[in-house]
Amino acid sequence: MRLSPDEIVFWQYGFIQLNATILYTWLLMLVLAVGAKLITRKLATGLARSRWQNLLEIIVTAIMKQIEEVGLSHPRTYLGFLGTLFLFIATASLFTVVPGYQPPTGSLSTTVALALCVFVAVPLFGIEEQGLANYLRSYVQPTFIMLPFNLISELSRTLALAVRLFGNMMSGAMIIGILLSITPFVFPIVMTLLGLLTGMVQAYIFSILAAVYIAAATRVRTRSTELGTSTGKY
């Protein structure tokens, strides 16, 4: 039983290797890209719409609603990033029904890469929303003593994102593998269905946490503006 798709090596030349994590990651990217192209090439604005367009609109609307509920007032600005995170992790889990497939999210290298994307995106959105000076000033609020603690918080939550997703996906694969060796008929089917549900939940949690971090990074200016406005009234 393999703990990670990194252990499945299809081709290797020296230190360069093609393992299951890389292969299935690129296959998922290809499926998402081609699927998006096929669905959106003939979009309809009337009532006569394809089932795929209806499904896509439901997914996009649901993601935008969740982004707005987190506290981001312009969900379209963050839809591309957060929606891609959710769809990639969710699709990686859905494909576990395919025999021989190994979800790339079961590899720590993939989850760390996704967490690093969030780590980079949060300050970029924060700087875009409130400017470089105001964003950097948020690290020393309410006092300069908070600077190291705020930096540690940024790093620790990135690590938590990566480890949480990796742990849940790997544990699900391990349980299914153990049950396959003990009872190869009924329980693996049940656990596969539970694994799909767990994967959807993990995709939701990961994208929601990313949205919360972005909301926290972009909300500082609003608070400062409100304080300045209220001070000016008196």
Secondary structure, DSSP 8 states (H G I E B T S, - for coil): --S-GGG-EEEEETTEEEEHHHHHHHHHHHHHHHHHHHHHTT---SS---HHHHHHHHHHHHHHHHHHHHT-S-HHHHHHHHHHHHHHHHHHHHGGGSTT---GGGSHHHHHHHHHHHHHHHHHHHHHHH-HHHHHHGGG-S-GGGHHHHHHHHHHHHHHHHHHHHHHHHHHHHHHHHHHHH-SSHHHHHHHHHHHHHHHHHHHHHHHHHHHHHHHHHSHHHHHHHHHHHHHH-
